Structures are given as C-alpha cells and as structure tokens.
C-alpha cells in the first residue's frame, strides 16, 4: 500500500515538474519574442488581426456551420 502511494506521489511531483518546466519555457519564449520584436510591430500585428476578425464577422464568412446538423 505504501509503495504504491509513494509511487503516486513521485508521479505527481514529476507531472508538477513537467508543467512548471513547460510554463517557464513559455514565459522565456514570450520574453525573448518581446525583446526581439519591437513593441510597435506587435501592436500593429494585433490591430491587423482584430481588423481581420471584424471583417470576417461583417462579411458573414464565419456563418459556415462548424459541424454538420443531424
């Protein structure tokens, strides 16, 4: 009983470690991207994406059903 519970604890700590690692890598990547790309470029890309989304909504291109009706 104790062997399996300690094993489960070990697995949990491994999972926690993996998740923490992944989050840290994400944060480092975001930091590198922020440092590399000038802020203005990021701002312009954000505006472009939101404008494109608004255009899609207005033109009704998003009215295509995502799943077929039964």
C-alpha atoms as one frame of an Amber mdcrd trajectory, in Angstrom:
protein
   0.000   0.000   0.000   2.697   2.482   0.990   4.813   1.574  -2.038   2.004
   2.431  -4.460   1.136   5.659  -2.645   4.765   6.831  -2.672   4.893   5.941
  -6.365   1.786   8.039  -6.980   3.396  10.912  -5.101   6.512  10.567  -7.225
   4.402  10.598 -10.402   2.562  13.690  -9.213   5.794  15.546  -8.473   7.085
  14.533 -11.925   3.921  15.912 -13.529   4.181  19.130 -11.493   7.818  19.470
 -12.520   6.932  18.950 -16.195   4.124  21.539 -16.050   6.351  24.068 -14.267
   9.079  23.485 -16.835   6.651  23.997 -19.714   5.304  27.233 -18.190   8.831
  28.528 -17.587   9.845  27.745 -21.184   6.695  29.539 -22.432   7.470  32.605
 -20.324  11.092  32.648 -21.501   9.935  32.351 -25.139   7.445  35.207 -24.693
  10.184  37.295 -23.075  12.585  36.585 -25.972   9.874  37.442 -28.533   9.096
  40.694 -26.688  12.793  41.593 -26.621  13.366  40.707 -30.295  10.259  42.162
 -31.959   9.785  45.909 -31.463   6.655  46.790 -29.470   5.184  48.811 -32.352
   5.296  45.760 -34.635   3.433  43.663 -32.048   0.841  46.430 -31.674   0.363
  46.657 -35.461   0.006  42.872 -35.757  -2.630  42.895 -33.008  -4.569  45.643
 -34.819  -4.303  43.730 -38.096  -5.629  40.517 -36.536  -8.556  42.277 -34.832
  -9.405  44.129 -38.066  -9.332  40.853 -39.998 -11.597  39.228 -37.385 -14.060
  42.134 -37.613 -14.046  41.865 -41.422 -14.792  38.137 -41.252 -17.708  38.765
 -38.879 -19.140  41.598 -41.001 -18.879  39.760 -44.331 -20.541  36.680 -42.858
 -17.631  34.425 -43.757 -17.977  32.967 -40.273 -21.550  31.830 -40.981 -20.315
  28.484 -42.337 -21.529  25.842 -39.857 -18.648  24.222 -38.000 -20.423  20.881
 -37.591 -22.999  19.262 -39.870 -26.532  19.167 -38.470 -28.037  15.734 -37.936
